[in-house]
């Protein structure tokens, strides 16, 4: 399904990839470290199209969203003492850790600078970057042993950026859309829970919802976790249907249901 989605948005993604690859070359970042599904960029593209945002603007916004995501992964790998990502060494195993930190900082700030001309979007993205950093701080300093703390952390680290991506078209058109933003929250929560289910099965050792439920005595933590993800995904669908946008986002939702 992800290949079907990438094919559907191939022209847009080709242009986005070229911009991101140029940025990677500027800082000696290997290409494999900047590869990804580009879900945040695709979502902002769909949202921009819904609200008739000019192509040059939603390309800039998609670039900023993917830059923020990429910068957060650089910092996450440092904080988690990770060794590999996407089959190769993490950036701080290739370059000195201090250099990797600065590169992450540059990518964060450049992403924000790129969209500073769009006040509503800039404010929302800036808040998301703050929440992402706060989520990383909580994960690093608090023992995550209960579901509420886990959900708060994944909201901050993951769902806040999906909120911005889903609401991008409205924000760029000069107004807020709380229902679309909530669809992004729901989508992001589902995405991270499902991603963490894979980490649990691979025994990555990080705090995931299945680990938490297992420690609390659940007999089938994976099924319970996936049920939670389904709850959030149904919420995203309901919000999109209320707005009449379900068709536009259906391929992405179908990918999540796989």
Secondary structure as UniProt FT lines:
FT   HELIX           2..8
FT   HELIX           10..26
FT   TURN            27..28
FT   HELIX           31..33
FT   HELIX           39..50
FT   TURN            51..52
FT   HELIX           55..79
FT   TURN            80..81
FT   STRAND          84..85
FT   TURN            86..87
FT   STRAND          88..89
FT   HELIX           91..94
FT   HELIX           97..114
FT   TURN            115..117
FT   HELIX           119..141
FT   HELIX           147..154
FT   HELIX           155..159
FT   HELIX           160..172
FT   TURN            173..174
FT   HELIX           178..201
FT   TURN            202..203
FT   HELIX           209..215
FT   TURN            216..217
FT   HELIX           221..243
FT   HELIX           246..257
//
